[in-house]
Amino acid sequence: MKTIATESPGSLLLADPAGTGRGSNPRLRRLRRADGSPDSFGGSRRSLVGEATRLDGVAVGVATFRWLRVVPMVAMGAMLLAIALAGPAFTERFAAWPFLISFLLLGMPHGAMDLWAAGRLRPVGAAATAGPPTLFAVSTWLAALGTFGGYLLWMTVSLAAVLAVPDLAAGLFFVLTVVHWGLGDQWATQRAEMRIAPGVAMAGCFILARGCLVLGPAFAHDPAGAWAPFAAIASYGTAFFGSGSIVTETAILGPVGIALTSVGVVAAIVAAAWRWRHDGARGAGLDLVEHALVATLCLVASPLFAVGCYFLLVHSWRHAVRLGTTPEMVGSDAASRPALGLLRVHLLSLPLLVPTGVICLLAAWRLEAPPSAFSIVAAMIAFFMISTLPHHLLGLKLPGQRPARRHASADLHDLAAPDPT
């Protein structure tokens, strides 16, 4: 069998979207049966998901795509239904709860995996382990400590910026958040699904749309509520440098939110139109529906509640699923089973999660004694401001992160043709 060097996992799946093994691509059917496993993804955990891992470094399969696409959309839809039934007021009452839940589930753990990831993604690359990696993998932790210095350096620079120029640091953090969140969703909904990888401009439109449609509606809906955690964080700057927030009138942030929302809507339409033309209506329609769900949630709910829900149910979920389906991170035995992979992500995050939790609680106590739910969330956001840049840079090194090159027509013709061997 020939090696398919230019094909992405998403295009392999779309040749047979139902996962039945009866797609039109004979080379794909032979690929599925190469190890003697059943054609259907559900028939064997080593079928399509195992082969796709070998081809692109990321474990993919029909079930994994359902986890990446369907679960976040259903979760956001359910949250909007709850708001419609209970009224928006309950989002004010429980505004901090999504972020508090993310402290232990998905949110903080997917970031706390960075120490383990740093050890697995050594400069020479890491091979997938056949068995389960454990907390007692001493060689990995030693490698992580050896490569984590750069990560800590970026955190130190970010901390100095947060304390010295909190407003500028917040602005840069918003820009980085747009890129980081947008890129994560672009990987989950476009790179993992599309037959042809979008170019830089179209991928950028999706990334811009997603990030702007989270932050923009939140600031347009309630500028004071959206800025409140950052005003609290700026008090640290006042204590250490005498340089608190210069944003004294949060009403000026409302027009900024409206502008961001407008940019997000235009970018979403442009990206969806491109996808409709090059990849079909289904994916473009799903992208638009997901954009609408995100923006609507941020328009009707408390900003802290809405952004926390997006962080927990969409961004962190997808990032954690991705880590949990990457053999280099969780071992090839768990990479084909997202539930096991997610469990392993949470276990492997503990060595960094525990000290991070202690730091956040101490920072919250510094804001308010005893700490309230809001002060804990503000401390968490401050930690995100410090750690998102190195977290993002490390994420770019994950297998399969860099976009696949656009396929030439000859590549597609060769893929569809019968393989005489």
C-alpha positions as CSV (number, residue, x, y, z in Angstrom):
1,M,0.0,0.0,0.0
2,K,1.3,3.5,-0.9
3,T,2.0,6.0,1.8
4,I,-0.5,8.9,1.8
5,A,1.8,11.7,2.5
6,T,-0.5,14.7,1.8
7,E,-3.8,13.6,3.2
8,S,-5.2,14.9,6.5
9,P,-7.2,12.9,8.9
10,G,-10.2,15.1,8.2
11,S,-10.3,14.3,4.5
12,L,-9.8,10.6,5.2
13,L,-13.0,10.7,7.3
14,L,-15.0,12.8,4.9
15,A,-14.4,10.2,2.2
16,D,-16.8,8.1,4.4
17,P,-18.5,10.5,6.9
18,A,-20.7,7.8,8.4
19,G,-17.7,5.6,9.3
20,T,-19.3,2.6,7.6
21,G,-16.2,1.5,5.6
22,R,-18.2,1.7,2.4
23,G,-17.0,5.1,1.2
24,S,-16.1,5.7,-2.4
25,N,-12.3,5.7,-1.8
26,P,-10.9,2.2,-2.3
27,R,-7.5,3.2,-0.8
28,L,-9.2,4.4,2.4
29,R,-11.1,1.1,2.7
30,R,-7.8,-0.9,2.3
31,L,-6.2,1.5,4.9
32,R,-8.9,0.6,7.4
33,R,-8.5,-3.1,6.9
34,A,-4.7,-3.0,6.9
35,D,-4.4,-4.4,10.4
36,G,-7.3,-6.8,9.9
37,S,-9.7,-4.7,12.0
38,P,-13.4,-4.3,11.0
39,D,-14.3,-1.5,8.6
40,S,-16.5,0.4,11.1
41,F,-14.8,2.7,13.6
42,G,-17.1,1.4,16.3
43,G,-16.1,-2.2,15.6
44,S,-12.5,-1.7,16.8
45,R,-10.6,0.9,18.6
46,R,-7.6,0.2,16.4
47,S,-9.4,0.8,13.1
48,L,-9.6,4.2,11.6
49,V,-8.5,6.0,14.7
50,G,-5.3,4.1,14.9
51,E,-4.4,4.5,11.2
52,A,-5.1,8.2,11.3
53,T,-2.8,8.5,14.3
54,R,-0.1,6.9,12.2
55,L,-0.6,9.3,9.3
56,D,-0.9,12.6,11.0
57,G,0.2,12.3,14.6
58,V,-3.2,12.9,16.1
59,A,-5.8,10.3,16.9
60,V,-8.9,11.0,14.9
61,G,-12.1,9.2,14.1
62,V,-15.8,9.7,13.6
63,A,-16.4,9.4,17.3
64,T,-13.7,12.0,18.1
65,F,-15.2,14.5,15.7
66,R,-18.5,14.1,17.4
67,W,-16.8,14.9,20.7
68,L,-15.1,17.9,19.2
69,R,-18.1,19.4,17.3
70,V,-21.3,18.0,18.7
71,V,-20.7,18.1,22.4
72,P,-19.8,21.8,22.6
73,M,-22.8,22.8,20.4
74,V,-25.2,20.8,22.5
75,A,-23.8,22.1,25.7
76,M,-24.2,25.7,24.6
77,G,-27.7,25.1,23.3
78,A,-28.6,23.5,26.6
79,M,-27.2,26.5,28.5
80,L,-29.2,28.9,26.3
81,L,-32.4,26.8,27.0
82,A,-31.7,27.0,30.7
83,I,-31.4,30.7,30.5
84,A,-34.6,31.0,28.5
85,L,-36.5,28.9,31.2
86,A,-34.9,30.4,34.3
87,G,-34.3,33.9,33.1
88,P,-31.0,35.8,32.7
89,A,-31.0,36.8,36.4
90,F,-29.7,33.4,37.4
91,T,-26.5,34.0,35.4
92,E,-25.8,37.0,37.6
93,R,-26.4,34.9,40.7
94,F,-24.1,32.1,39.6
95,A,-21.8,34.2,37.5
96,A,-18.6,32.8,38.9
97,W,-19.6,29.1,38.8
98,P,-18.4,28.1,35.3
99,F,-14.9,29.4,36.1
100,L,-15.0,27.8,39.5
101,I,-15.9,24.4,38.0
102,S,-13.2,24.8,35.4
103,F,-10.7,25.1,38.3
104,L,-10.9,21.3,38.7
105,L,-12.6,20.2,35.5
106,L,-11.2,20.7,32.0
107,G,-10.1,24.4,32.3
108,M,-7.1,24.5,34.7
109,P,-6.3,20.8,34.1
110,H,-5.8,21.3,30.3
111,G,-3.4,24.1,31.0
112,A,-1.7,22.3,33.8
113,M,-0.8,19.5,31.3
114,D,1.8,21.9,30.0
115,L,4.5,20.6,32.3
116,W,3.9,17.1,31.1
117,A,3.6,18.2,27.5
118,A,6.9,20.1,27.8
119,G,8.6,16.8,28.7
120,R,6.9,14.9,26.0
121,L,7.5,17.5,23.2
122,R,11.3,17.6,23.5
123,P,13.2,19.3,20.6
124,V,13.8,15.9,19.0
125,G,10.1,15.0,19.3
126,A,8.4,12.3,21.4
127,A,7.3,8.9,20.3
128,A,3.9,7.6,21.3
129,T,4.0,5.3,24.3
130,A,2.4,1.9,23.8
131,G,1.1,1.7,27.4
132,P,-0.3,4.3,29.7
133,P,2.1,7.1,30.8
134,T,2.0,7.6,34.6
135,L,2.7,10.3,37.2
136,F,5.8,8.3,38.0
137,A,7.4,8.6,34.6
138,V,10.6,10.1,36.1
139,S,12.4,10.6,32.7
140,T,9.5,12.7,31.4
141,W,9.3,14.9,34.4
142,L,13.1,15.5,34.3
143,A,12.9,16.4,30.6
144,A,10.0,18.7,31.4
145,L,12.0,20.5,34.1
146,G,14.9,20.9,31.6
147,T,12.7,22.5,29.0
148,F,10.3,24.5,31.3
149,G,12.7,27.3,31.9
150,G,11.5,29.2,28.8
151,Y,7.9,28.8,29.9
152,L,8.6,30.2,33.3
153,L,10.5,33.1,31.7
154,W,7.5,34.1,29.6
155,M,5.3,33.9,32.7
156,T,7.7,36.2,34.6
157,V,7.6,38.8,31.8
158,S,3.8,38.6,31.7
159,L,3.6,39.0,35.4
160,A,5.7,42.1,35.3
161,A,3.5,43.6,32.6
162,V,0.3,42.8,34.6
163,L,1.7,44.5,37.6
164,A,3.3,47.5,35.9
165,V,0.8,48.3,33.1
166,P,-2.4,46.4,33.9
167,D,-4.5,48.0,31.2
168,L,-2.0,47.4,28.4
169,A,-1.5,43.9,29.7
170,A,-5.3,43.4,29.6
171,G,-5.4,44.7,26.0
172,L,-2.7,42.4,24.9
173,F,-4.3,39.5,26.7
174,F,-7.5,40.1,24.8
175,V,-5.7,40.0,21.5
176,L,-3.9,36.8,22.5
177,T,-7.2,35.3,23.8
178,V,-8.8,36.0,20.4
179,V,-6.0,34.2,18.7
180,H,-5.7,31.3,21.2
181,W,-9.4,30.5,21.4
182,G,-10.0,31.1,17.7
183,L,-7.1,28.8,16.7
184,G,-8.3,26.1,19.0
185,D,-11.7,26.1,17.5
186,Q,-10.4,26.4,14.0
187,W,-8.4,23.3,14.5
188,A,-11.4,21.4,15.9
189,T,-13.9,22.5,13.3
190,Q,-11.9,23.1,10.2
191,R,-8.5,21.4,10.2
192,A,-10.1,18.3,11.6
193,E,-13.0,18.2,9.2
194,M,-12.2,19.8,5.9
195,R,-11.1,18.1,2.8
196,I,-8.8,21.0,1.8
197,A,-6.9,23.0,4.4
198,P,-7.9,26.7,4.3
199,G,-5.3,29.3,3.5
200,V,-3.9,31.7,6.0
201,A,-6.4,34.4,5.2
202,M,-9.5,32.2,5.6
203,A,-8.2,30.5,8.7
204,G,-7.5,33.9,10.1
205,C,-11.1,35.0,9.3
206,F,-12.5,32.1,11.3
207,I,-10.0,32.7,14.2
208,L,-10.9,36.4,14.3
209,A,-14.6,35.7,14.1
210,R,-14.6,33.2,17.0
211,G,-12.5,35.4,19.3
212,C,-14.4,38.6,18.6
213,L,-17.8,36.9,19.0
214,V,-16.9,35.8,22.5
215,L,-15.4,39.0,23.8
216,G,-17.3,41.5,21.7
217,P,-20.9,40.7,22.8
218,A,-19.8,40.3,26.4
219,F,-18.4,43.9,26.5
220,A,-21.3,45.3,24.4
221,H,-23.9,43.7,26.7
222,D,-22.3,44.7,30.1
223,P,-19.1,46.7,29.9
224,A,-18.8,47.1,33.6
225,G,-19.4,43.4,34.3
226,A,-16.9,42.3,31.6
227,W,-14.2,44.7,32.9
228,A,-14.8,44.0,36.7
229,P,-12.2,41.1,37.0
230,F,-9.5,43.2,35.3
231,A,-10.3,46.2,37.5
232,A,-9.7,43.9,40.5
233,I,-6.5,42.6,39.0
234,A,-5.3,46.2,38.5
235,S,-5.4,46.7,42.2
236,Y,-2.3,44.5,42.4
237,G,-0.6,47.1,40.3
238,T,-1.7,49.8,42.6
239,A,-0.3,48.0,45.6
240,F,3.1,47.2,44.0
241,F,3.7,50.0,41.5
242,G,1.1,52.6,42.3
243,S,-0.2,52.1,38.7
244,G,-3.8,51.0,38.9
245,S,-6.3,50.9,36.0
246,I,-6.7,54.0,33.9
247,V,-10.1,52.8,32.8
248,T,-12.3,54.8,35.1
249,E,-15.4,54.9,33.0
250,T,-16.3,51.5,31.7
251,A,-19.0,52.9,29.4
252,I,-16.4,53.6,26.8
253,L,-15.8,49.8,26.5
254,G,-19.4,49.4,25.2
255,P,-18.6,50.8,21.7
256,V,-15.4,48.7,21.7
257,G,-17.6,45.6,22.2
258,I,-20.0,46.6,19.5
259,A,-17.0,47.1,17.1
260,L,-15.5,43.7,18.0
261,T,-18.9,42.1,17.5
262,S,-19.3,43.7,14.0
263,V,-15.8,42.6,13.0
264,G,-16.7,39.1,14.2
265,V,-19.9,38.9,12.2
266,V,-18.2,40.0,9.0
267,A,-15.3,37.6,9.5
268,A,-17.7,34.7,10.3
269,I,-19.6,35.3,7.1
270,V,-16.5,35.6,4.9
271,A,-15.0,32.4,6.4
272,A,-18.3,30.5,6.1
273,A,-18.7,31.6,2.4
274,W,-15.3,30.3,1.6
275,R,-16.0,27.0,3.3
276,W,-19.4,26.7,1.6
277,R,-17.7,27.1,-1.8
278,H,-14.7,24.8,-1.2
279,D,-16.0,22.3,1.3
280,G,-19.8,22.2,1.1
281,A,-22.7,23.7,2.9
282,R,-22.8,21.4,5.9
283,G,-19.5,22.5,7.5
284,A,-20.2,26.2,6.7
285,G,-23.6,25.9,8.3
286,L,-22.3,24.3,11.4
287,D,-19.7,27.0,11.7
288,L,-22.3,29.7,11.5
289,V,-24.6,28.0,14.0
290,E,-21.8,27.6,16.4
291,H,-20.8,31.3,16.0
292,A,-24.4,32.2,16.7
293,L,-24.7,30.1,19.8
294,V,-21.5,31.6,21.2
295,A,-22.5,35.2,20.5
296,T,-26.0,34.8,21.8
297,L,-24.8,33.3,25.0
298,C,-22.5,36.3,25.5
299,L,-25.3,38.7,24.7
300,V,-27.9,37.4,27.1
301,A,-25.9,36.2,30.1
302,S,-23.7,37.8,32.7
303,P,-20.3,38.4,31.0
304,L,-18.4,36.4,33.6
305,F,-20.9,33.5,33.3
306,A,-21.0,33.5,29.5
307,V,-17.2,33.7,29.0
308,G,-16.8,31.1,31.7
309,C,-19.2,28.8,29.9
310,Y,-17.4,29.2,26.6
311,F,-14.1,28.6,28.4
312,L,-15.3,25.5,30.1
313,L,-17.7,23.9,27.6
314,V,-16.0,24.8,24.3
315,H,-12.3,25.9,24.5
316,S,-11.2,23.7,27.4
317,W,-13.3,20.8,26.3
318,R,-11.8,20.8,22.8
319,H,-8.2,21.3,24.0
320,A,-8.6,18.5,26.6
321,V,-10.1,16.2,24.0
322,R,-7.2,17.0,21.7
323,L,-4.6,16.3,24.3
324,G,-6.5,13.1,25.3
325,T,-6.5,11.8,21.7
326,T,-2.8,12.6,21.1
327,P,-0.7,9.4,21.7
328,E,2.4,11.4,22.5
329,M,0.5,12.9,25.5
330,V,-1.6,10.1,26.9
331,G,-0.3,6.9,25.3
332,S,-1.6,5.1,22.2
333,D,-3.9,2.9,24.4
334,A,-5.9,5.9,25.5
335,A,-5.7,8.0,22.4
336,S,-8.4,6.0,20.6
337,R,-10.8,6.3,23.6
338,P,-11.5,10.0,24.3
339,A,-13.1,9.3,27.7
340,L,-10.0,7.4,28.9
341,G,-7.8,10.1,27.4
342,L,-9.7,12.9,29.2
343,L,-9.3,11.0,32.5
344,R,-5.6,10.6,31.9
345,V,-5.2,14.3,31.0
346,H,-6.7,15.2,34.4
347,L,-4.4,12.8,36.3
348,L,-1.2,14.0,34.4
349,S,-2.1,17.6,35.2
350,L,-1.9,17.2,39.0
351,P,1.7,18.0,39.6
352,L,1.2,21.5,38.1
353,L,-2.5,21.9,39.0
354,V,-2.0,21.6,42.7
355,P,0.6,24.4,43.1
356,T,-1.3,26.5,40.6
357,G,-4.4,26.1,42.8
358,V,-2.5,27.2,45.8
359,I,-1.1,30.3,44.1
360,C,-4.6,31.3,42.9
361,L,-6.1,30.9,46.3
362,L,-3.3,32.9,47.9
363,A,-3.9,35.6,45.3
364,A,-7.6,35.6,45.9
365,W,-6.9,36.0,49.6
366,R,-4.8,39.0,48.8
367,L,-7.7,40.5,46.9
368,E,-10.3,39.8,49.6
369,A,-10.1,38.0,52.9
370,P,-11.7,35.6,53.1
371,P,-11.8,35.1,49.4
372,S,-15.2,35.1,47.6
373,A,-16.2,33.3,44.5
374,F,-15.5,36.5,42.5
375,S,-12.0,37.1,44.0
376,I,-11.1,33.4,43.2
377,V,-12.2,33.9,39.6
378,A,-10.3,37.2,39.3
379,A,-7.2,35.4,40.6
380,M,-7.7,32.7,38.0
381,I,-8.0,35.2,35.2
382,A,-4.8,37.0,36.5
383,F,-3.1,33.6,36.3
384,F,-4.4,33.2,32.7
385,M,-3.0,36.6,31.8
386,I,0.4,35.4,33.0
387,S,0.4,31.9,31.5
388,T,-1.6,32.1,28.3
389,L,1.3,33.2,26.1
390,P,3.7,30.3,27.0
391,H,0.6,28.0,27.0
392,H,-0.2,29.1,23.5
393,L,3.4,28.8,22.2
394,L,3.6,25.3,23.7
395,G,0.3,24.3,22.1
396,L,1.7,25.2,18.6
397,K,4.2,22.4,19.0
398,L,1.5,19.7,19.4
399,P,1.4,17.1,16.6
400,G,-0.9,18.1,13.7
401,Q,-1.1,21.7,14.8
402,R,0.5,23.2,11.7
403,P,-1.9,23.5,8.8
404,A,-1.7,20.8,6.1
405,R,-0.6,22.1,2.7
406,R,-3.4,22.6,0.2
407,H,-3.7,19.5,-2.0
408,A,-3.1,19.7,-5.7
409,S,-5.6,18.2,-8.0
410,A,-3.1,15.5,-8.9
411,D,-2.9,14.5,-5.3
412,L,-6.7,14.2,-5.0
413,H,-6.9,12.2,-8.3
414,D,-4.2,9.9,-7.1
415,L,-5.9,9.4,-3.8
416,A,-9.2,8.5,-5.5
417,A,-7.6,6.1,-8.0
418,P,-7.4,2.4,-7.3
419,D,-4.0,1.3,-6.0
420,P,-2.6,-1.4,-8.2
421,T,-0.3,-2.6,-5.4
